[in-house]
């Protein structure tokens, strides 16, 4: 059972890294889009922080 959880965690971690990279490469320039971008990036970074141990 523990291996299955680890596999899911690894998959989620990779998804988060991919989303983070996409956001970094597609940074908006208008204020409203930038607010949404910042919120999304914050959520991704917050979740990625959970993987650091």
Secondary structure, DSSP 8 states (H G I E B T S, - for coil): -HHHHHHHHHHHHHHHHHHHHHHHHT---SHHHHHHHHHHHHHHHHHHHHH--
